[in-house]
Amino acid sequence: MAVGKTYSVANVGYQGRIIEVEGDSANGLPSLQIVGLGNKAIDEAKERVRSAIKNSQLDFPAKKLTINLAPAELPKDGSQFDIPIALTILNLSGQLRSNNLSDALFAGELALNGSVRPVRNAITLAEVAQEQGVGTIYVPLENAPQAALVAGVQVIGFTTLTELFLHLKGVKKLKPYHPNSQTPTTPEPYNGPYLDDISGQAQAKRAILIAAAGKHNLLLSGPPGAGKTMLARVLAGLLPPLSPEETVAVTKLHTLADDPRSIVSMRPFRAPHHTASRVALIGGGPHAQPGEVSLAHTGVLFLDEIPEYPRATLESLRQPLEDARVHISRAQARYEYPANFMLIATMNPCPCGYYGDTTKECTCSSQQILNYQKRLSGPLLDRIDLTLTVGRLPHNELFAPELKTKKQHYANKELVQKAQTTQTNRYKSSVIYNAKLSSSQVKRFIPLSTPVEEFLISAAQKLDLSPRSYFKIIKVARTIADLDSQTDIEIKHLAEALQYRALHS
């Protein structure tokens, strides 16, 4: 009897766990059995592995083989275990030695001809290797750029089982992957829309500037055709590029749900349709996949005509908006995904859309208007930092000559970058922004002078603000002060922040 062992990684939600791929070889009828609570894809691996080994001109042992994926009680899915299983079998048959497989993690899906296909956990593999002090990881060559985003880990990409086998034997060494000068993390060029494309709407432009600078949630209300959707899309273009840490996190989330080979170089802008289910928005399903709130991590979640979404779906946003994380519980495990996103939403003031419009009369009854606006609950509105009514622009202002330039857009983008640099220096972190400060952090980092505090207390009493809204006013005022390059919050900053709470009161 002989025993072999190879190491890989399984995804448990956003995190990774090291998996020991143990193999046992014994005399008996030739067979291959895989145990260890794997799904259908893992059970089918035995056919892929058998064909890949034979078609790679290697020997598949004519013995009774048992492969165990330990720990056995942890549910495992995916095809990334094909390569570790194949290497364990080659180790059992004496074609590879145990020291060939030490101090390394392996992942890859095998085709029947012995070539490899990309997998979804390359970044997780690299992160676990970094945390556990494992020196080298082996991934399909198409996954190597992703894995190389994690610093301090040697990444070796391969295209076939034969190529990997010859490298491990020392016959034909593979070179570690190093990103070239045309790194795939370079942000893609922005193609609009631009702030200059929007005529007028000075107050709305100011609101999206503040929202972008401090990562504040924003609700735009107004009649159809006022430009609410375009304003929301322009906001995404004002955000600075992803930092290296954010690139790793966003790419990791998107590979779990979308293309396993992609590298996300721009901040996400997710705009799910109002028919999207609660699971699609929050995450879940049989394998607890990340939802839209997690795929919008570090970017924007745009909900156009937010009252049209089912109320239960909207209420499920309350916890991720507060905690910036999503927790999904299942009978066998509990999964967690990051969800630090900006919520940008639009709505009409009534079913017909013209309540309060100066040129077109509303045809809705008072009860219809009330029922429509009640689709957004108070607790959800309380989690939105800025609310603004966007009016329709007069027809004679639609073709202003200044629309031909992009100066306004790039000037405001520079202001956003400057304000976020100020926040990075203040909080000593590149991932903490004004909008996400806790109440204790607000007290620590944003001191108020006596006159400013008295003004805020008076306004809070008159508007009957909740404690959450009270702190949100301070955080918005801090962002406005950052845009003005002011060290301390002044009364004028609080006054401007308070006007964006009008719809809440």
C-alpha positions in Angstrom: 0.0 0.0 0.0 1.2 3.6 -0.8 -0.1 7.1 0.1 0.5 10.4 -1.7 -0.5 13.9 -1.0 -1.0 17.2 -2.8 -2.4 20.6 -1.6 -5.0 22.8 -3.1 -7.5 25.4 -2.0 -11.3 25.4 -1.8 -13.4 28.6 -1.7 -15.7 29.0 1.3 -17.5 32.1 0.2 -15.0 34.8 -0.2 -12.4 33.0 1.9 -10.2 30.0 1.1 -9.3 26.8 2.9 -6.3 24.6 2.3 -7.4 21.1 1.1 -5.2 18.0 1.4 -5.7 15.9 -1.7 -4.8 12.5 -0.2 -4.4 9.4 -2.3 -4.2 5.7 -1.4 -3.2 2.9 -3.8 -4.0 -0.7 -3.1 -4.2 -4.0 -4.9 -7.6 -4.9 -6.3 -9.8 -4.3 -9.3 -8.6 -1.1 -11.1 -10.9 1.8 -10.0 -10.8 5.4 -8.9 -13.0 6.6 -6.0 -13.1 10.3 -4.9 -14.5 11.0 -1.4 -14.6 14.1 0.8 -18.0 15.8 0.3 -17.4 16.9 -3.3 -20.1 18.0 -5.8 -20.9 16.5 -9.2 -18.0 18.3 -10.9 -15.5 16.7 -8.5 -17.1 13.3 -8.9 -16.8 13.6 -12.7 -13.1 14.5 -12.3 -12.1 10.9 -12.3 -13.0 10.5 -16.0 -11.3 13.8 -16.9 -8.2 12.8 -14.9 -8.0 9.3 -16.3 -8.2 10.5 -19.9 -5.8 13.4 -19.4 -3.1 11.2 -17.8 -3.3 8.6 -20.6 -3.4 11.3 -23.4 -0.4 13.0 -21.8 1.6 9.7 -22.5 1.8 9.1 -18.7 0.9 5.8 -16.9 -2.4 5.5 -15.1 -1.9 2.8 -12.4 -4.0 -0.3 -12.8 -4.8 -0.4 -9.1 -7.6 0.4 -6.7 -7.2 4.2 -6.1 -8.9 6.3 -3.4 -8.7 10.1 -3.3 -9.8 11.9 -0.2 -10.3 15.7 -0.1 -9.7 16.7 3.5 -11.2 18.1 5.7 -14.0 15.7 4.7 -16.8 17.7 6.4 -16.2 20.8 4.3 -18.4 21.0 1.2 -16.3 21.4 -2.0 -17.2 22.3 -5.5 -15.5 23.3 -8.7 -13.1 21.7 -11.2 -9.9 23.2 -9.7 -9.1 19.9 -8.0 -8.4 18.0 -11.3 -4.7 18.9 -11.4 -4.1 18.1 -7.6 -5.9 14.7 -8.1 -3.8 13.9 -11.2 -0.6 14.8 -9.4 -1.5 12.7 -6.4 -2.1 9.7 -8.7 1.2 10.3 -10.4 2.8 10.4 -7.0 1.1 7.2 -6.0 2.4 5.4 -9.1 6.0 6.6 -8.5 6.1 8.9 -11.5 6.5 11.9 -9.2 8.2 12.1 -5.8 6.6 13.7 -2.7 9.4 16.3 -2.6 8.4 17.4 -6.1 5.0 18.5 -4.7 6.1 20.1 -1.4 5.8 23.8 -0.5 3.3 24.5 -3.3 -0.4 24.8 -4.0 -2.0 23.5 -7.2 -5.2 24.2 -9.1 -6.5 23.6 -12.6 -9.2 22.0 -14.7 -8.1 19.2 -17.1 -9.4 18.6 -20.6 -9.5 15.1 -21.9 -6.4 15.7 -24.1 -4.3 16.8 -21.1 -4.6 20.6 -21.6 -5.8 22.8 -18.8 -8.6 25.3 -18.5 -8.8 28.3 -16.2 -10.4 28.1 -12.8 -12.2 30.5 -10.6 -10.1 30.5 -7.5 -6.6 31.6 -8.7 -6.6 34.7 -6.5 -7.9 32.8 -3.5 -5.1 30.3 -4.1 -2.5 33.1 -4.1 -4.0 34.7 -1.0 -4.0 31.5 1.0 -0.4 30.8 -0.1 0.6 34.3 1.1 -1.2 33.9 4.5 0.3 30.4 5.1 3.8 31.2 3.9 3.6 28.8 0.9 6.3 29.8 -1.6 4.8 28.8 -5.0 1.5 28.2 -6.6 0.8 26.5 -9.9 -2.2 27.7 -11.9 -3.4 27.5 -15.6 -1.4 30.1 -17.6 -4.7 32.1 -18.3 -5.1 32.5 -14.6 -1.5 33.6 -13.9 -2.1 37.4 -14.4 -4.9 37.3 -11.8 -2.8 35.3 -9.3 0.2 37.7 -9.8 -2.0 40.5 -8.4 -1.2 39.1 -4.9 2.3 40.2 -3.8 4.9 37.9 -2.3 3.9 34.6 -4.1 5.7 33.0 -7.0 3.2 32.2 -9.7 4.0 29.5 -12.3 1.5 29.1 -15.2 1.2 26.0 -17.3 -0.9 25.0 -20.3 -0.8 21.1 -20.2 -0.4 18.4 -17.7 2.7 17.2 -19.6 4.3 20.7 -19.2 3.6 20.7 -15.5 4.9 17.1 -15.1 8.2 17.9 -16.9 8.7 21.0 -14.8 8.1 19.1 -11.5 10.6 16.4 -12.6 13.2 19.1 -13.4 13.4 18.1 -17.1 12.0 21.4 -18.6 11.6 24.2 -16.1 8.9 26.8 -16.4 9.6 30.4 -15.8 7.6 32.2 -13.0 5.0 34.6 -14.4 5.9 38.3 -14.2 3.5 41.0 -15.6 5.0 42.9 -18.5 4.9 46.6 -18.9 1.5 46.4 -20.5 -0.1 45.3 -17.3 -3.7 44.2 -17.5 -4.5 46.3 -14.4 -4.1 49.5 -16.4 -7.6 51.3 -16.2 -9.5 51.2 -19.5 -10.1 54.6 -21.1 -13.3 56.3 -20.0 -15.8 56.8 -22.8 -18.4 58.9 -21.1 -21.0 60.1 -20.4 -19.3 63.3 -19.2 -20.4 65.9 -16.7 -20.3 68.5 -19.6 -22.9 66.5 -21.5 -25.5 67.5 -18.9 -27.0 71.0 -19.5 -27.7 73.0 -16.4 -28.6 71.0 -13.2 -25.9 72.8 -11.1 -27.3 71.6 -7.8 -27.5 68.0 -9.0 -24.0 68.1 -10.3 -22.8 69.4 -6.9 -24.7 66.5 -5.2 -23.0 63.8 -7.4 -19.6 65.6 -6.8 -20.1 65.3 -3.0 -21.4 61.7 -3.3 -18.3 60.7 -5.4 -15.8 62.4 -3.1 -17.0 60.8 0.1 -18.6 57.5 -1.3 -22.1 58.7 -0.1 -25.4 57.0 -1.0 -27.5 59.2 -3.3 -31.2 59.4 -4.2 -32.4 61.5 -7.1 -36.1 62.2 -7.5 -37.7 64.1 -10.4 -40.0 63.8 -13.4 -39.2 61.6 -16.5 -36.5 63.1 -18.8 -34.9 65.3 -16.1 -31.6 63.5 -16.5 -31.5 61.4 -13.3 -30.1 58.3 -15.0 -27.5 60.2 -16.9 -26.4 61.9 -13.7 -26.0 58.5 -12.0 -23.9 57.2 -14.9 -21.7 60.3 -14.9 -20.9 59.8 -11.2 -19.2 56.5 -12.0 -16.8 58.4 -14.3 -15.8 60.8 -11.5 -14.4 58.0 -9.3 -10.6 57.5 -9.1 -9.1 54.2 -10.4 -8.9 51.1 -8.2 -6.0 50.8 -5.8 -4.0 47.6 -6.0 -5.8 46.2 -2.9 -9.2 47.0 -4.4 -8.2 45.5 -7.8 -7.5 42.2 -6.0 -10.8 42.2 -4.1 -13.0 43.2 -7.1 -11.3 40.8 -9.5 -11.7 38.0 -7.0 -15.4 38.6 -6.6 -16.0 38.8 -10.3 -14.1 35.6 -11.1 -16.4 33.8 -8.6 -19.4 34.9 -10.6 -18.3 35.8 -14.1 -15.3 35.2 -16.3 -12.6 33.2 -14.5 -9.9 34.9 -16.6 -10.8 38.6 -16.4 -9.0 41.3 -14.4 -11.3 44.1 -13.3 -9.4 47.4 -13.9 -12.4 49.9 -13.5 -14.7 50.5 -10.6 -17.8 48.4 -11.0 -21.1 50.0 -12.1 -23.8 47.4 -11.6 -27.4 48.3 -12.7 -29.7 45.3 -12.1 -33.2 45.3 -13.6 -36.1 45.9 -11.2 -37.2 42.3 -11.8 -34.0 40.9 -10.3 -34.7 38.6 -7.4 -33.5 39.1 -3.8 -30.9 36.3 -4.2 -29.6 37.9 -7.4 -29.2 41.2 -5.6 -27.8 40.0 -2.2 -26.3 36.7 -3.2 -27.0 33.0 -2.5 -28.2 30.1 -4.5 -27.1 26.5 -4.2 -23.4 27.5 -4.0 -23.9 30.8 -2.2 -22.5 33.0 -5.1 -21.9 36.7 -4.6 -24.8 39.0 -5.6 -25.0 42.4 -7.2 -24.2 44.2 -4.0 -20.9 42.3 -3.8 -20.2 42.6 -7.5 -20.5 46.4 -7.0 -17.9 46.3 -4.2 -15.8 49.5 -4.3 -18.0 50.8 -7.0 -21.6 51.8 -7.7 -24.9 49.9 -7.4 -27.4 51.8 -9.5 -31.1 51.1 -8.9 -33.1 53.0 -11.6 -36.7 53.7 -10.6 -36.1 52.2 -7.1 -39.9 52.1 -6.1 -40.4 49.5 -8.9 -38.3 47.0 -7.1 -40.1 44.6 -4.7 -40.2 45.9 -1.2 -38.7 42.7 0.3 -35.7 43.1 -2.1 -35.2 46.7 -1.1 -35.4 45.9 2.6 -32.7 43.2 2.1 -30.3 46.1 1.3 -30.4 47.5 4.8 -27.9 45.2 6.4 -25.2 45.5 3.6 -25.6 49.2 3.5 -24.9 49.4 7.2 -22.2 46.7 7.5 -20.6 46.8 4.0 -20.7 43.0 4.1 -23.2 40.2 3.2 -23.7 37.1 5.4 -25.4 34.1 3.7 -26.3 31.2 6.0 -26.8 27.7 4.8 -27.4 24.4 6.6 -23.8 23.2 6.1 -21.9 26.5 6.1 -22.0 30.3 6.6 -20.6 32.5 3.8 -19.5 36.1 3.9 -18.8 38.5 1.0 -17.7 42.1 1.1 -20.2 44.7 -0.2 -18.8 48.2 0.3 -20.7 49.9 -2.5 -22.3 53.3 -3.2 -26.0 53.1 -3.7 -27.2 55.5 -6.4 -31.0 55.4 -6.9 -33.5 57.3 -8.9 -37.3 57.6 -8.6 -40.3 59.5 -9.9 -42.2 61.5 -7.3 -45.5 59.7 -8.3 -46.7 56.9 -10.6 -47.3 59.3 -13.6 -44.0 61.1 -12.7 -45.2 64.7 -12.7 -46.1 65.5 -9.1 -44.6 68.9 -8.3 -43.7 69.6 -12.0 -44.0 73.2 -13.0 -45.1 72.6 -16.6 -47.1 69.4 -16.7 -50.0 68.6 -14.4 -49.9 65.4 -12.2 -52.8 63.0 -12.9 -52.4 60.9 -9.7 -54.6 61.0 -6.7 -53.2 61.9 -3.3 -53.6 58.3 -2.2 -51.7 57.0 -5.2 -48.9 59.4 -4.6 -48.7 58.4 -0.9 -48.7 54.7 -1.7 -46.0 55.1 -4.3 -43.7 57.0 -2.0 -44.3 54.5 0.8 -42.6 51.8 -1.2 -39.4 53.1 0.2 -39.4 52.5 4.0 -38.1 55.0 6.5 -35.2 52.8 7.7 -34.0 52.4 4.1 -34.2 56.2 3.4 -32.4 56.8 6.6 -29.4 55.0 5.2 -29.2 57.3 2.2 -26.9 60.3 2.8 -28.0 62.7 0.0 -31.5 63.2 -1.5 -32.2 65.7 -4.2 -35.1 66.7 -6.4 -34.0 67.1 -10.0 -36.2 69.5 -12.1 -36.7 69.4 -15.8 -34.5 71.8 -17.9 -36.1 74.5 -20.1 -35.9 73.5 -23.7 -33.9 76.6 -24.6 -31.1 75.4 -22.4 -30.7 72.0 -23.9 -28.1 73.0 -26.5 -25.7 75.2 -24.6 -22.4 75.8 -26.4 -20.3 74.6 -23.4 -21.5 71.0 -24.0 -18.7 70.5 -26.5 -15.9 70.5 -23.8 -14.9 68.1 -21.1 -13.2 70.6 -18.8 -16.0 70.5 -16.2 -15.8 66.7 -15.9 -12.1 66.5 -15.5 -12.0 69.5 -13.1 -14.5 67.8 -10.9 -12.7 64.4 -11.2 -9.6 66.1 -9.9 -11.5 67.5 -7.0 -12.8 64.1 -6.1 -9.3 62.6 -6.3 -7.9 65.4 -4.1 -10.7 65.0 -1.5 -10.1 61.2 -1.4 -6.4 61.7 -1.0 -7.2 63.9 2.0 -9.3 61.1 3.5 -6.6 58.6 2.9 -4.1 60.8 4.8 -6.6 61.4 7.6 -7.6 57.8 8.2 -4.2 56.3 7.2 -6.1 53.9 4.9 -6.9 53.8 1.2 -10.2 51.9 1.7 -11.8 54.1 4.4 -14.0 57.0 3.2 -16.1 59.6 5.1 -19.4 57.8 4.3 -18.3 54.5 6.0 -17.1 55.9 9.3 -18.7 54.5 12.4 -20.2 56.9 15.1 -17.1 56.4 17.3 -14.8 57.2 14.3 -16.8 60.3 13.6 -16.2 61.5 17.2 -12.5 60.6 16.9 -11.7 62.1 13.5 -14.3 64.9 13.0 -14.2 67.2 16.0 -16.8 70.1 15.9 -16.3 73.5 17.3 -18.8 74.7 19.9 -20.8 77.1 17.5 -20.9 74.4 14.8 -22.1 71.7 17.3 -24.8 74.0 18.6 -26.0 74.8 15.1 -26.2 71.0 14.3 -28.0 70.2 17.5 -30.6 72.9 16.8 -31.1 71.7 13.3 -31.4 68.1 14.3 -34.1 69.0 16.9 -36.1 71.0 14.4 -35.9 68.3 11.7 -36.3 65.4 14.2 -33.3 63.6 12.8 -32.5 60.1 13.9 -29.1 59.4 15.5 -28.0 57.7 12.2 -29.0 60.8 10.2 -27.3 63.1 12.7 -23.9 61.4 12.1 -24.6 61.2 8.3 -25.0 65.0 8.3 -21.5 65.3 9.9 -20.0 62.9 7.4 -21.4 64.7 4.4 -20.3 68.1 5.9 -16.8 66.6 6.3 -16.8 65.7 2.6 -17.9 69.2 1.6 -15.1 70.6 3.7 -12.6 68.3 2.1 -13.8 69.5 -1.3 -13.2 73.1 -0.1 -9.7 72.1 1.3 -10.9 73.1 4.8 -9.3 71.5 7.9 -12.4 72.1 10.1 -16.1 71.9 9.4 -17.8 75.2 9.3 -21.5 76.2 9.7 -21.8 76.7 5.9 -20.7 73.1 5.3 -23.3 71.8 7.7 -26.0 74.0 6.2 -25.3 72.6 2.7 -25.3 69.0 4.1 -28.7 69.6 5.8 -30.4 70.7 2.6 -29.8 67.2 1.2 -31.9 65.7 4.0 -35.1 67.6 3.0 -36.8 64.5 1.6 -36.2 62.6 4.8 -37.9 65.1 7.0 
